[in-house]
Amino acid sequence: DENNTDILSTKGQILIEINELIEAETCYEKLIELNPDNVDYQYDLVDIKERLGVNSCELISMVDEILGKKPNILRGLLLRVKYLKDEDEAFRMYHSRIEEDPLNATLHLGLGLLNLSLEKNSDAIIDIMTAFRLNPDSEEVNKVFQLPYIQDVLENEEIFNELIMLVENRILKLREYAMNFGIEVDEYD
């Protein structure tokens, strides 16, 4: 059945694996037509288009459109950074998004991963711990805590305690910033 999303999804994945990208593109376009709210299909289509050689400006535009829908924001931000190929622009983009939504744990996590990829480790740890403090139940954040470098830092009690103080101060400033701009803020514990 050409309208069965499970079959189409499996077919699309197989086509990607065997490098039949034009057919995979058609398959994912059909999946999106059938299920326009599934952002994972949309991100997969962006990945296919990258492999087909679509220019980075068009890819960024596609990712921005998906990001406007909010779900799976971390994947979108990481893809956007990948296509930017300009770390200054990536930092501006993250800081701009954080300005709009200062208590969004996923944005802080994305900034932390960007810092980590650029070996700005102390900034990365603070960003990642901020993300954890904002949303300790986040599956994405908890996966990052399993990275060996992060584990090593967290096991050093002196560094850990210093980081906690930095992160708590940062959270208070973010909350104050949010309230100044009329953004609703939950109770803080």
Disulfide bonds with the S-S distance in Angstrom:
none
